[in-house]
Amino acid sequence: MESELLAPTIPAAKVSSLFIYPIKSCRGISVSHAPLTPTGLRWDRQWVVVNSKGRACTQRVDPKLALVEVQLPPDALAEDYQPTNNSYMVLKAPGMESLKICLSKQHEVTEAITVWEWTGSAWDEGIEASRWFSDYLGKPCQLVRFNAASEVRRVDPNYVGGQHRTYFSDGYPFLLLSQESLDALNELLQEPIPINRFRPNILVEGCDPYSEDLWTEIKISGFSFQGVKLCSRCKVPTINQETGISGSEPTETLMKTRSGKVLRPDAKNKNKVYFGQNIVWNWMDSSAKGSGKIIRVGDPVYVLRKVSSAAEAAA
């Protein structure tokens, strides 16, 4: 159904937190600001750990990845930042020595790296990184970086057209959630859970619970974003990000309140649960040209278009 066109004069919400996840499925970093890129916030999911067959390792199978802490150089989020030979990403994990990954080194290309439906080449971060993750996960592993020089991973054309793309995220460059949605869920849970269970990029506050389900076009500090589809959730939100131990919640409660059967009774995928909205940045718009492409905590969020119910949202 056609979304309703709005003429907002006051913000619907504001950005309350921003998160980047440099290595897929490893611990995120809370940041005060981040440069926008067509593939997501800068540094987000540029790396992935793969097994001996080149397939992505994620918390679904390797929940210990939740305990891998990632640190970037202090100035890595400056818009004009360029890494030098002394620029490192530092990894820490229980029982492991720190691992330093040089951000500017020349990489060997490795082929047949697979994340979901996509297969392509990536840059190998070398034997030391491979040994570190192999020791930590107890199986042969390799750390690779997206080969931005020659590879493009487009988002699902069934949901959004154009030149939208991503690196090693599950499928879309940005995930947006509201604090009010988390608060509403936590009211139903015996033990409240933190936002890190859901691994959003953009957390907003000041709106009604689950109102982000309905947003099909928003502006954050002048940048236009498109709401693509409700985010169907996998096992990861059941994994405690401080311990790496999984349980039954929040999926058990979400099945009662946020399943396809509840939200979208006339659609398919009745047994999926939804929490958050996958979005893309309309980086080809004229407003996106020039410098200053940074979003910040505190930025206003304006809703330009929305649908009237979750049943009408794409999913």
ChimeraX commands (.cxc) that place a marker at each C-alpha (Angstrom):
marker #1 position 0.00,0.00,0.00 radius 0.5
marker #1 position 1.14,3.54,-0.72 radius 0.5
marker #1 position 2.77,5.22,2.25 radius 0.5
marker #1 position 1.32,8.43,3.59 radius 0.5
marker #1 position 3.25,11.61,2.73 radius 0.5
marker #1 position 3.80,13.83,5.76 radius 0.5
marker #1 position 4.97,17.42,6.17 radius 0.5
marker #1 position 6.76,17.29,9.51 radius 0.5
marker #1 position 7.71,20.48,11.29 radius 0.5
marker #1 position 8.91,18.88,14.51 radius 0.5
marker #1 position 11.13,15.82,14.87 radius 0.5
marker #1 position 9.47,12.45,15.49 radius 0.5
marker #1 position 12.50,11.31,17.50 radius 0.5
marker #1 position 16.20,11.94,17.97 radius 0.5
marker #1 position 19.28,9.77,17.64 radius 0.5
marker #1 position 20.16,8.52,21.14 radius 0.5
marker #1 position 23.00,6.07,20.29 radius 0.5
marker #1 position 25.10,4.97,17.32 radius 0.5
marker #1 position 26.86,1.62,17.05 radius 0.5
marker #1 position 29.37,0.13,14.63 radius 0.5
marker #1 position 30.42,-3.51,14.43 radius 0.5
marker #1 position 33.74,-3.63,12.55 radius 0.5
marker #1 position 33.90,-7.45,12.62 radius 0.5
marker #1 position 30.66,-9.26,11.87 radius 0.5
marker #1 position 29.23,-10.91,15.02 radius 0.5
marker #1 position 31.94,-9.49,17.30 radius 0.5
marker #1 position 31.27,-6.85,19.95 radius 0.5
marker #1 position 30.03,-3.46,18.79 radius 0.5
marker #1 position 31.40,-0.01,19.56 radius 0.5
marker #1 position 29.18,2.80,20.83 radius 0.5
marker #1 position 30.18,6.07,19.13 radius 0.5
marker #1 position 29.07,9.70,19.39 radius 0.5
marker #1 position 29.20,10.26,15.63 radius 0.5
marker #1 position 30.00,8.34,12.46 radius 0.5
marker #1 position 30.58,9.14,8.79 radius 0.5
marker #1 position 27.91,7.86,6.44 radius 0.5
marker #1 position 28.96,5.65,3.54 radius 0.5
marker #1 position 26.79,3.86,0.97 radius 0.5
marker #1 position 27.58,0.56,2.72 radius 0.5
marker #1 position 26.67,1.77,6.22 radius 0.5
marker #1 position 28.40,3.68,8.99 radius 0.5
marker #1 position 32.15,3.78,8.35 radius 0.5
marker #1 position 33.98,0.61,9.48 radius 0.5
marker #1 position 30.73,-1.30,9.99 radius 0.5
marker #1 position 31.04,-5.01,9.10 radius 0.5
marker #1 position 34.16,-4.48,7.01 radius 0.5
marker #1 position 35.60,-7.73,8.41 radius 0.5
marker #1 position 34.27,-11.22,8.90 radius 0.5
marker #1 position 35.69,-14.40,10.42 radius 0.5
marker #1 position 35.29,-17.37,8.08 radius 0.5
marker #1 position 35.71,-21.12,8.56 radius 0.5
marker #1 position 37.87,-23.48,6.52 radius 0.5
marker #1 position 35.26,-23.45,3.73 radius 0.5
marker #1 position 35.20,-19.65,3.55 radius 0.5
marker #1 position 31.78,-19.37,5.16 radius 0.5
marker #1 position 31.01,-16.60,7.64 radius 0.5
marker #1 position 31.26,-17.51,11.32 radius 0.5
marker #1 position 28.53,-15.82,13.36 radius 0.5
marker #1 position 27.17,-15.97,16.89 radius 0.5
marker #1 position 24.48,-18.35,15.67 radius 0.5
marker #1 position 27.08,-21.13,15.66 radius 0.5
marker #1 position 29.97,-19.46,17.52 radius 0.5
marker #1 position 28.48,-17.41,20.38 radius 0.5
marker #1 position 31.99,-16.80,21.78 radius 0.5
marker #1 position 32.38,-14.15,19.09 radius 0.5
marker #1 position 30.20,-11.92,21.29 radius 0.5
marker #1 position 33.13,-11.65,23.71 radius 0.5
marker #1 position 35.64,-10.37,21.13 radius 0.5
marker #1 position 36.17,-6.70,21.91 radius 0.5
marker #1 position 37.16,-4.42,19.01 radius 0.5
marker #1 position 38.97,-1.10,19.39 radius 0.5
marker #1 position 39.65,1.39,16.59 radius 0.5
marker #1 position 42.08,4.34,16.66 radius 0.5
marker #1 position 40.60,7.37,18.47 radius 0.5
marker #1 position 40.43,9.43,15.29 radius 0.5
marker #1 position 39.09,6.67,13.03 radius 0.5
marker #1 position 35.67,8.33,12.79 radius 0.5
marker #1 position 36.92,11.69,11.60 radius 0.5
marker #1 position 35.42,12.25,8.16 radius 0.5
marker #1 position 38.78,12.72,6.43 radius 0.5
marker #1 position 40.60,9.98,8.36 radius 0.5
marker #1 position 43.13,7.95,6.41 radius 0.5
marker #1 position 44.95,5.12,8.20 radius 0.5
marker #1 position 48.74,5.09,8.30 radius 0.5
marker #1 position 51.20,2.24,8.84 radius 0.5
marker #1 position 50.80,2.86,12.58 radius 0.5
marker #1 position 46.98,2.61,12.56 radius 0.5
marker #1 position 45.68,-0.57,14.17 radius 0.5
marker #1 position 42.42,-2.25,15.05 radius 0.5
marker #1 position 43.01,-4.02,18.36 radius 0.5
marker #1 position 41.13,-7.20,19.34 radius 0.5
marker #1 position 40.80,-8.62,22.83 radius 0.5
marker #1 position 39.06,-11.76,24.07 radius 0.5
marker #1 position 39.03,-13.86,27.26 radius 0.5
marker #1 position 42.17,-15.94,27.60 radius 0.5
marker #1 position 43.80,-14.39,24.53 radius 0.5
marker #1 position 46.67,-11.99,24.00 radius 0.5
marker #1 position 45.68,-8.77,22.21 radius 0.5
marker #1 position 45.76,-8.92,18.41 radius 0.5
marker #1 position 46.68,-5.87,16.31 radius 0.5
marker #1 position 45.37,-5.57,12.77 radius 0.5
marker #1 position 47.06,-2.91,10.64 radius 0.5
marker #1 position 44.43,-0.80,8.89 radius 0.5
marker #1 position 46.65,0.22,5.98 radius 0.5
marker #1 position 48.58,-2.89,5.01 radius 0.5
marker #1 position 48.57,-4.44,1.55 radius 0.5
marker #1 position 46.39,-7.55,1.55 radius 0.5
marker #1 position 46.51,-10.85,-0.28 radius 0.5
marker #1 position 43.23,-11.65,-2.02 radius 0.5
marker #1 position 41.41,-14.81,-0.98 radius 0.5
marker #1 position 38.56,-16.22,-3.04 radius 0.5
marker #1 position 35.22,-17.92,-2.36 radius 0.5
marker #1 position 34.23,-16.03,0.79 radius 0.5
marker #1 position 30.53,-16.58,1.49 radius 0.5
marker #1 position 28.04,-14.55,3.53 radius 0.5
marker #1 position 24.50,-15.82,3.06 radius 0.5
marker #1 position 23.69,-15.67,-0.67 radius 0.5
marker #1 position 26.81,-13.71,-1.62 radius 0.5
marker #1 position 30.16,-15.20,-2.63 radius 0.5
marker #1 position 33.19,-13.17,-3.64 radius 0.5
marker #1 position 36.78,-12.34,-2.88 radius 0.5
marker #1 position 38.11,-10.67,0.27 radius 0.5
marker #1 position 41.42,-9.48,1.67 radius 0.5
marker #1 position 43.15,-11.95,3.98 radius 0.5
marker #1 position 44.37,-10.40,7.25 radius 0.5
marker #1 position 47.19,-12.93,7.49 radius 0.5
marker #1 position 48.44,-15.93,9.41 radius 0.5
marker #1 position 48.63,-14.25,12.82 radius 0.5
marker #1 position 44.96,-13.26,12.72 radius 0.5
marker #1 position 44.03,-16.68,11.38 radius 0.5
marker #1 position 45.88,-18.40,14.21 radius 0.5
marker #1 position 44.31,-16.08,16.82 radius 0.5
marker #1 position 40.72,-16.81,15.77 radius 0.5
marker #1 position 41.45,-20.51,15.18 radius 0.5
marker #1 position 42.78,-20.82,18.72 radius 0.5
marker #1 position 39.91,-18.84,20.19 radius 0.5
marker #1 position 37.09,-20.68,18.38 radius 0.5
marker #1 position 38.82,-24.07,18.39 radius 0.5
marker #1 position 38.61,-24.65,14.63 radius 0.5
marker #1 position 40.43,-23.44,11.51 radius 0.5
marker #1 position 39.46,-19.81,10.86 radius 0.5
marker #1 position 40.54,-16.81,8.87 radius 0.5
marker #1 position 39.90,-13.08,9.32 radius 0.5
marker #1 position 39.13,-11.32,6.06 radius 0.5
marker #1 position 38.26,-7.76,5.05 radius 0.5
marker #1 position 35.77,-6.81,2.35 radius 0.5
marker #1 position 37.54,-6.33,-0.98 radius 0.5
marker #1 position 36.14,-2.88,-1.73 radius 0.5
marker #1 position 38.51,-2.51,-4.70 radius 0.5
marker #1 position 36.75,-5.10,-6.82 radius 0.5
marker #1 position 33.63,-6.44,-5.06 radius 0.5
marker #1 position 30.12,-5.04,-4.70 radius 0.5
marker #1 position 27.48,-6.71,-2.54 radius 0.5
marker #1 position 24.06,-5.33,-3.41 radius 0.5
marker #1 position 21.04,-5.48,-1.13 radius 0.5
marker #1 position 18.04,-7.62,-2.10 radius 0.5
marker #1 position 16.55,-6.05,-5.28 radius 0.5
marker #1 position 13.16,-7.50,-4.33 radius 0.5
marker #1 position 12.99,-4.89,-1.56 radius 0.5
marker #1 position 14.96,-1.90,-2.75 radius 0.5
marker #1 position 16.31,-0.93,-6.14 radius 0.5
marker #1 position 19.11,1.36,-7.21 radius 0.5
marker #1 position 22.72,1.19,-6.16 radius 0.5
marker #1 position 22.26,0.26,-2.50 radius 0.5
marker #1 position 24.91,-2.08,-1.18 radius 0.5
marker #1 position 26.51,-3.39,1.98 radius 0.5
marker #1 position 29.64,-5.15,3.20 radius 0.5
marker #1 position 29.29,-8.16,5.54 radius 0.5
marker #1 position 26.04,-7.24,7.33 radius 0.5
marker #1 position 23.29,-9.85,7.04 radius 0.5
marker #1 position 21.58,-7.94,4.27 radius 0.5
marker #1 position 21.25,-4.19,4.70 radius 0.5
marker #1 position 23.63,-1.34,5.54 radius 0.5
marker #1 position 21.69,0.08,8.52 radius 0.5
marker #1 position 19.42,-1.25,11.27 radius 0.5
marker #1 position 17.28,1.27,13.16 radius 0.5
marker #1 position 15.50,0.68,16.48 radius 0.5
marker #1 position 13.79,2.84,19.07 radius 0.5
marker #1 position 14.48,2.89,22.78 radius 0.5
marker #1 position 10.71,2.87,23.33 radius 0.5
marker #1 position 10.42,-0.47,21.49 radius 0.5
marker #1 position 13.08,-1.96,23.74 radius 0.5
marker #1 position 11.38,-0.51,26.82 radius 0.5
marker #1 position 8.03,-1.99,25.76 radius 0.5
marker #1 position 9.61,-5.40,25.27 radius 0.5
marker #1 position 11.44,-5.22,28.58 radius 0.5
marker #1 position 8.15,-4.58,30.39 radius 0.5
marker #1 position 7.09,-8.05,29.25 radius 0.5
marker #1 position 10.32,-9.83,30.17 radius 0.5
marker #1 position 11.14,-11.19,33.61 radius 0.5
marker #1 position 14.74,-10.08,33.12 radius 0.5
marker #1 position 15.20,-6.89,31.05 radius 0.5
marker #1 position 17.78,-7.08,28.27 radius 0.5
marker #1 position 20.11,-4.36,26.93 radius 0.5
marker #1 position 20.04,-2.98,23.41 radius 0.5
marker #1 position 23.21,-4.87,22.46 radius 0.5
marker #1 position 21.14,-8.05,22.03 radius 0.5
marker #1 position 19.65,-6.52,18.87 radius 0.5
marker #1 position 22.81,-4.99,17.39 radius 0.5
marker #1 position 21.31,-1.84,15.85 radius 0.5
marker #1 position 23.34,0.85,14.11 radius 0.5
marker #1 position 20.98,3.70,14.94 radius 0.5
marker #1 position 19.00,3.88,18.18 radius 0.5
marker #1 position 16.41,6.65,18.42 radius 0.5
marker #1 position 14.21,7.88,21.25 radius 0.5
marker #1 position 11.18,10.12,21.71 radius 0.5
marker #1 position 8.67,8.17,19.61 radius 0.5
marker #1 position 5.95,5.63,20.41 radius 0.5
marker #1 position 6.97,1.97,20.79 radius 0.5
marker #1 position 7.37,0.22,17.45 radius 0.5
marker #1 position 6.56,3.37,15.49 radius 0.5
marker #1 position 9.77,2.76,13.49 radius 0.5
marker #1 position 7.96,-0.21,11.91 radius 0.5
marker #1 position 5.92,2.26,9.90 radius 0.5
marker #1 position 8.58,4.66,8.67 radius 0.5
marker #1 position 9.25,4.39,4.93 radius 0.5
marker #1 position 11.10,7.68,4.49 radius 0.5
marker #1 position 12.93,9.61,7.18 radius 0.5
marker #1 position 15.51,12.36,7.43 radius 0.5
marker #1 position 18.27,12.36,10.00 radius 0.5
marker #1 position 20.04,15.71,10.16 radius 0.5
marker #1 position 19.18,16.40,6.53 radius 0.5
marker #1 position 20.15,12.97,5.18 radius 0.5
marker #1 position 17.39,10.95,3.53 radius 0.5
marker #1 position 16.90,7.30,4.53 radius 0.5
marker #1 position 14.43,4.75,3.20 radius 0.5
marker #1 position 12.72,2.18,5.40 radius 0.5
marker #1 position 13.14,-1.07,3.48 radius 0.5
marker #1 position 11.67,-3.88,5.56 radius 0.5
marker #1 position 10.98,-5.03,9.07 radius 0.5
marker #1 position 13.99,-6.88,10.48 radius 0.5
marker #1 position 13.27,-10.54,11.09 radius 0.5
marker #1 position 15.32,-11.79,14.01 radius 0.5
marker #1 position 17.45,-14.91,14.29 radius 0.5
marker #1 position 18.93,-16.62,17.34 radius 0.5
marker #1 position 21.41,-13.84,18.17 radius 0.5
marker #1 position 19.10,-11.76,20.43 radius 0.5
marker #1 position 18.86,-14.78,22.73 radius 0.5
marker #1 position 22.64,-14.68,23.35 radius 0.5
marker #1 position 23.85,-12.72,26.36 radius 0.5
marker #1 position 26.50,-10.42,24.86 radius 0.5
marker #1 position 28.45,-10.31,28.14 radius 0.5
marker #1 position 28.69,-14.08,28.61 radius 0.5
marker #1 position 28.09,-15.66,25.19 radius 0.5
marker #1 position 25.39,-17.89,26.73 radius 0.5
marker #1 position 22.01,-18.22,25.01 radius 0.5
marker #1 position 18.55,-18.65,26.49 radius 0.5
marker #1 position 14.95,-18.67,25.28 radius 0.5
marker #1 position 14.28,-14.93,25.60 radius 0.5
marker #1 position 13.45,-12.56,24.08 radius 0.5
marker #1 position 12.36,-14.81,21.18 radius 0.5
marker #1 position 9.77,-16.61,23.30 radius 0.5
marker #1 position 8.05,-13.33,24.17 radius 0.5
marker #1 position 8.50,-11.91,20.67 radius 0.5
marker #1 position 6.71,-14.96,19.24 radius 0.5
marker #1 position 3.64,-13.94,21.26 radius 0.5
marker #1 position 3.80,-10.22,20.47 radius 0.5
marker #1 position 5.90,-9.59,17.35 radius 0.5
marker #1 position 5.52,-12.64,15.11 radius 0.5
marker #1 position 4.31,-12.53,11.55 radius 0.5
marker #1 position 1.14,-14.25,12.75 radius 0.5
marker #1 position 0.45,-11.31,15.11 radius 0.5
marker #1 position 1.69,-8.38,13.02 radius 0.5
marker #1 position 1.00,-9.59,9.49 radius 0.5
marker #1 position -1.75,-12.21,9.68 radius 0.5
marker #1 position -2.47,-12.10,5.95 radius 0.5
marker #1 position 1.16,-12.40,4.85 radius 0.5
marker #1 position 3.72,-15.19,4.68 radius 0.5
marker #1 position 6.43,-15.91,7.26 radius 0.5
marker #1 position 4.02,-16.20,10.18 radius 0.5
marker #1 position 6.66,-17.82,12.40 radius 0.5
marker #1 position 9.26,-15.10,12.00 radius 0.5
marker #1 position 9.65,-12.45,14.70 radius 0.5
marker #1 position 10.31,-8.81,13.90 radius 0.5
marker #1 position 12.17,-6.15,15.84 radius 0.5
marker #1 position 13.60,-3.03,14.20 radius 0.5
marker #1 position 13.69,-1.73,10.66 radius 0.5
marker #1 position 16.28,-2.28,7.94 radius 0.5
marker #1 position 17.03,1.03,6.22 radius 0.5
marker #1 position 19.23,2.40,3.44 radius 0.5
marker #1 position 20.73,5.85,2.97 radius 0.5
marker #1 position 19.68,7.58,-0.24 radius 0.5
marker #1 position 23.29,8.53,-0.91 radius 0.5
marker #1 position 22.61,9.35,-4.56 radius 0.5
marker #1 position 20.35,12.27,-3.58 radius 0.5
marker #1 position 21.72,15.75,-4.20 radius 0.5
marker #1 position 21.53,16.44,-0.46 radius 0.5
marker #1 position 24.10,13.72,0.08 radius 0.5
marker #1 position 26.77,15.36,-2.07 radius 0.5
marker #1 position 29.60,17.42,-0.64 radius 0.5
marker #1 position 31.31,17.21,2.71 radius 0.5
marker #1 position 29.98,16.82,6.23 radius 0.5
marker #1 position 28.36,13.41,5.74 radius 0.5
marker #1 position 28.30,12.61,9.45 radius 0.5
marker #1 position 25.40,11.71,11.73 radius 0.5
marker #1 position 25.62,12.31,15.46 radius 0.5
marker #1 position 23.94,11.38,18.69 radius 0.5
marker #1 position 21.30,14.06,19.27 radius 0.5
marker #1 position 20.47,14.54,15.58 radius 0.5
marker #1 position 16.73,15.04,14.93 radius 0.5
marker #1 position 14.75,12.37,13.08 radius 0.5
marker #1 position 11.93,13.56,10.80 radius 0.5
marker #1 position 9.38,11.14,9.36 radius 0.5
marker #1 position 8.45,12.09,5.77 radius 0.5
marker #1 position 6.44,9.02,4.81 radius 0.5
marker #1 position 4.95,6.13,6.70 radius 0.5
marker #1 position 2.43,3.33,6.37 radius 0.5
marker #1 position -0.50,3.03,8.74 radius 0.5
marker #1 position 0.27,-0.38,10.27 radius 0.5
marker #1 position 2.93,-3.07,10.45 radius 0.5
marker #1 position 0.70,-5.24,8.28 radius 0.5
marker #1 position 1.35,-2.79,5.44 radius 0.5
marker #1 position 5.11,-2.62,5.97 radius 0.5
marker #1 position 7.44,-4.71,3.87 radius 0.5
marker #1 position 8.91,-7.71,5.68 radius 0.5
marker link #1:1,2 radius 0.2
marker link #1:2,3 radius 0.2
marker link #1:3,4 radius 0.2
marker link #1:4,5 radius 0.2
marker link #1:5,6 radius 0.2
marker link #1:6,7 radius 0.2
marker link #1:7,8 radius 0.2
marker link #1:8,9 radius 0.2
marker link #1:9,10 radius 0.2
marker link #1:10,11 radius 0.2
marker link #1:11,12 radius 0.2
marker link #1:12,13 radius 0.2
marker link #1:13,14 radius 0.2
marker link #1:14,15 radius 0.2
marker link #1:15,16 radius 0.2
marker link #1:16,17 radius 0.2
marker link #1:17,18 radius 0.2
marker link #1:18,19 radius 0.2
marker link #1:19,20 radius 0.2
marker link #1:20,21 radius 0.2
marker link #1:21,22 radius 0.2
marker link #1:22,23 radius 0.2
marker link #1:23,24 radius 0.2
marker link #1:24,25 radius 0.2
marker link #1:25,26 radius 0.2
marker link #1:26,27 radius 0.2
marker link #1:27,28 radius 0.2
marker link #1:28,29 radius 0.2
marker link #1:29,30 radius 0.2
marker link #1:30,31 radius 0.2
marker link #1:31,32 radius 0.2
marker link #1:32,33 radius 0.2
marker link #1:33,34 radius 0.2
marker link #1:34,35 radius 0.2
marker link #1:35,36 radius 0.2
marker link #1:36,37 radius 0.2
marker link #1:37,38 radius 0.2
marker link #1:38,39 radius 0.2
marker link #1:39,40 radius 0.2
marker link #1:40,41 radius 0.2
marker link #1:41,42 radius 0.2
marker link #1:42,43 radius 0.2
marker link #1:43,44 radius 0.2
marker link #1:44,45 radius 0.2
marker link #1:45,46 radius 0.2
marker link #1:46,47 radius 0.2
marker link #1:47,48 radius 0.2
marker link #1:48,49 radius 0.2
marker link #1:49,50 radius 0.2
marker link #1:50,51 radius 0.2
marker link #1:51,52 radius 0.2
marker link #1:52,53 radius 0.2
marker link #1:53,54 radius 0.2
marker link #1:54,55 radius 0.2
marker link #1:55,56 radius 0.2
marker link #1:56,57 radius 0.2
marker link #1:57,58 radius 0.2
marker link #1:58,59 radius 0.2
marker link #1:59,60 radius 0.2
marker link #1:60,61 radius 0.2
marker link #1:61,62 radius 0.2
marker link #1:62,63 radius 0.2
marker link #1:63,64 radius 0.2
marker link #1:64,65 radius 0.2
marker link #1:65,66 radius 0.2
marker link #1:66,67 radius 0.2
marker link #1:67,68 radius 0.2
marker link #1:68,69 radius 0.2
marker link #1:69,70 radius 0.2
marker link #1:70,71 radius 0.2
marker link #1:71,72 radius 0.2
marker link #1:72,73 radius 0.2
marker link #1:73,74 radius 0.2
marker link #1:74,75 radius 0.2
marker link #1:75,76 radius 0.2
marker link #1:76,77 radius 0.2
marker link #1:77,78 radius 0.2
marker link #1:78,79 radius 0.2
marker link #1:79,80 radius 0.2
marker link #1:80,81 radius 0.2
marker link #1:81,82 radius 0.2
marker link #1:82,83 radius 0.2
marker link #1:83,84 radius 0.2
marker link #1:84,85 radius 0.2
marker link #1:85,86 radius 0.2
marker link #1:86,87 radius 0.2
marker link #1:87,88 radius 0.2
marker link #1:88,89 radius 0.2
marker link #1:89,90 radius 0.2
marker link #1:90,91 radius 0.2
marker link #1:91,92 radius 0.2
marker link #1:92,93 radius 0.2
marker link #1:93,94 radius 0.2
marker link #1:94,95 radius 0.2
marker link #1:95,96 radius 0.2
marker link #1:96,97 radius 0.2
marker link #1:97,98 radius 0.2
marker link #1:98,99 radius 0.2
marker link #1:99,100 radius 0.2
marker link #1:100,101 radius 0.2
marker link #1:101,102 radius 0.2
marker link #1:102,103 radius 0.2
marker link #1:103,104 radius 0.2
marker link #1:104,105 radius 0.2
marker link #1:105,106 radius 0.2
marker link #1:106,107 radius 0.2
marker link #1:107,108 radius 0.2
marker link #1:108,109 radius 0.2
marker link #1:109,110 radius 0.2
marker link #1:110,111 radius 0.2
marker link #1:111,112 radius 0.2
marker link #1:112,113 radius 0.2
marker link #1:113,114 radius 0.2
marker link #1:114,115 radius 0.2
marker link #1:115,116 radius 0.2
marker link #1:116,117 radius 0.2
marker link #1:117,118 radius 0.2
marker link #1:118,119 radius 0.2
marker link #1:119,120 radius 0.2
marker link #1:120,121 radius 0.2
marker link #1:121,122 radius 0.2
marker link #1:122,123 radius 0.2
marker link #1:123,124 radius 0.2
marker link #1:124,125 radius 0.2
marker link #1:125,126 radius 0.2
marker link #1:126,127 radius 0.2
marker link #1:127,128 radius 0.2
marker link #1:128,129 radius 0.2
marker link #1:129,130 radius 0.2
marker link #1:130,131 radius 0.2
marker link #1:131,132 radius 0.2
marker link #1:132,133 radius 0.2
marker link #1:133,134 radius 0.2
marker link #1:134,135 radius 0.2
marker link #1:135,136 radius 0.2
marker link #1:136,137 radius 0.2
marker link #1:137,138 radius 0.2
marker link #1:138,139 radius 0.2
marker link #1:139,140 radius 0.2
marker link #1:140,141 radius 0.2
marker link #1:141,142 radius 0.2
marker link #1:142,143 radius 0.2
marker link #1:143,144 radius 0.2
marker link #1:144,145 radius 0.2
marker link #1:145,146 radius 0.2
marker link #1:146,147 radius 0.2
marker link #1:147,148 radius 0.2
marker link #1:148,149 radius 0.2
marker link #1:149,150 radius 0.2
marker link #1:150,151 radius 0.2
marker link #1:151,152 radius 0.2
marker link #1:152,153 radius 0.2
marker link #1:153,154 radius 0.2
marker link #1:154,155 radius 0.2
marker link #1:155,156 radius 0.2
marker link #1:156,157 radius 0.2
marker link #1:157,158 radius 0.2
marker link #1:158,159 radius 0.2
marker link #1:159,160 radius 0.2
marker link #1:160,161 radius 0.2
marker link #1:161,162 radius 0.2
marker link #1:162,163 radius 0.2
marker link #1:163,164 radius 0.2
marker link #1:164,165 radius 0.2
marker link #1:165,166 radius 0.2
marker link #1:166,167 radius 0.2
marker link #1:167,168 radius 0.2
marker link #1:168,169 radius 0.2
marker link #1:169,170 radius 0.2
marker link #1:170,171 radius 0.2
marker link #1:171,172 radius 0.2
marker link #1:172,173 radius 0.2
marker link #1:173,174 radius 0.2
marker link #1:174,175 radius 0.2
marker link #1:175,176 radius 0.2
marker link #1:176,177 radius 0.2
marker link #1:177,178 radius 0.2
marker link #1:178,179 radius 0.2
marker link #1:179,180 radius 0.2
marker link #1:180,181 radius 0.2
marker link #1:181,182 radius 0.2
marker link #1:182,183 radius 0.2
marker link #1:183,184 radius 0.2
marker link #1:184,185 radius 0.2
marker link #1:185,186 radius 0.2
marker link #1:186,187 radius 0.2
marker link #1:187,188 radius 0.2
marker link #1:188,189 radius 0.2
marker link #1:189,190 radius 0.2
marker link #1:190,191 radius 0.2
marker link #1:191,192 radius 0.2
marker link #1:192,193 radius 0.2
marker link #1:193,194 radius 0.2
marker link #1:194,195 radius 0.2
marker link #1:195,196 radius 0.2
marker link #1:196,197 radius 0.2
marker link #1:197,198 radius 0.2
marker link #1:198,199 radius 0.2
marker link #1:199,200 radius 0.2
marker link #1:200,201 radius 0.2
marker link #1:201,202 radius 0.2
marker link #1:202,203 radius 0.2
marker link #1:203,204 radius 0.2
marker link #1:204,205 radius 0.2
marker link #1:205,206 radius 0.2
marker link #1:206,207 radius 0.2
marker link #1:207,208 radius 0.2
marker link #1:208,209 radius 0.2
marker link #1:209,210 radius 0.2
marker link #1:210,211 radius 0.2
marker link #1:211,212 radius 0.2
marker link #1:212,213 radius 0.2
marker link #1:213,214 radius 0.2
marker link #1:214,215 radius 0.2
marker link #1:215,216 radius 0.2
marker link #1:216,217 radius 0.2
marker link #1:217,218 radius 0.2
marker link #1:218,219 radius 0.2
marker link #1:219,220 radius 0.2
marker link #1:220,221 radius 0.2
marker link #1:221,222 radius 0.2
marker link #1:222,223 radius 0.2
marker link #1:223,224 radius 0.2
marker link #1:224,225 radius 0.2
marker link #1:225,226 radius 0.2
marker link #1:226,227 radius 0.2
marker link #1:227,228 radius 0.2
marker link #1:228,229 radius 0.2
marker link #1:229,230 radius 0.2
marker link #1:230,231 radius 0.2
marker link #1:231,232 radius 0.2
marker link #1:232,233 radius 0.2
marker link #1:233,234 radius 0.2
marker link #1:234,235 radius 0.2
marker link #1:235,236 radius 0.2
marker link #1:236,237 radius 0.2
marker link #1:237,238 radius 0.2
marker link #1:238,239 radius 0.2
marker link #1:239,240 radius 0.2
marker link #1:240,241 radius 0.2
marker link #1:241,242 radius 0.2
marker link #1:242,243 radius 0.2
marker link #1:243,244 radius 0.2
marker link #1:244,245 radius 0.2
marker link #1:245,246 radius 0.2
marker link #1:246,247 radius 0.2
marker link #1:247,248 radius 0.2
marker link #1:248,249 radius 0.2
marker link #1:249,250 radius 0.2
marker link #1:250,251 radius 0.2
marker link #1:251,252 radius 0.2
marker link #1:252,253 radius 0.2
marker link #1:253,254 radius 0.2
marker link #1:254,255 radius 0.2
marker link #1:255,256 radius 0.2
marker link #1:256,257 radius 0.2
marker link #1:257,258 radius 0.2
marker link #1:258,259 radius 0.2
marker link #1:259,260 radius 0.2
marker link #1:260,261 radius 0.2
marker link #1:261,262 radius 0.2
marker link #1:262,263 radius 0.2
marker link #1:263,264 radius 0.2
marker link #1:264,265 radius 0.2
marker link #1:265,266 radius 0.2
marker link #1:266,267 radius 0.2
marker link #1:267,268 radius 0.2
marker link #1:268,269 radius 0.2
marker link #1:269,270 radius 0.2
marker link #1:270,271 radius 0.2
marker link #1:271,272 radius 0.2
marker link #1:272,273 radius 0.2
marker link #1:273,274 radius 0.2
marker link #1:274,275 radius 0.2
marker link #1:275,276 radius 0.2
marker link #1:276,277 radius 0.2
marker link #1:277,278 radius 0.2
marker link #1:278,279 radius 0.2
marker link #1:279,280 radius 0.2
marker link #1:280,281 radius 0.2
marker link #1:281,282 radius 0.2
marker link #1:282,283 radius 0.2
marker link #1:283,284 radius 0.2
marker link #1:284,285 radius 0.2
marker link #1:285,286 radius 0.2
marker link #1:286,287 radius 0.2
marker link #1:287,288 radius 0.2
marker link #1:288,289 radius 0.2
marker link #1:289,290 radius 0.2
marker link #1:290,291 radius 0.2
marker link #1:291,292 radius 0.2
marker link #1:292,293 radius 0.2
marker link #1:293,294 radius 0.2
marker link #1:294,295 radius 0.2
marker link #1:295,296 radius 0.2
marker link #1:296,297 radius 0.2
marker link #1:297,298 radius 0.2
marker link #1:298,299 radius 0.2
marker link #1:299,300 radius 0.2
marker link #1:300,301 radius 0.2
marker link #1:301,302 radius 0.2
marker link #1:302,303 radius 0.2
marker link #1:303,304 radius 0.2
marker link #1:304,305 radius 0.2
marker link #1:305,306 radius 0.2
marker link #1:306,307 radius 0.2
marker link #1:307,308 radius 0.2
marker link #1:308,309 radius 0.2
marker link #1:309,310 radius 0.2
marker link #1:310,311 radius 0.2
marker link #1:311,312 radius 0.2
marker link #1:312,313 radius 0.2
marker link #1:313,314 radius 0.2
marker link #1:314,315 radius 0.2
view
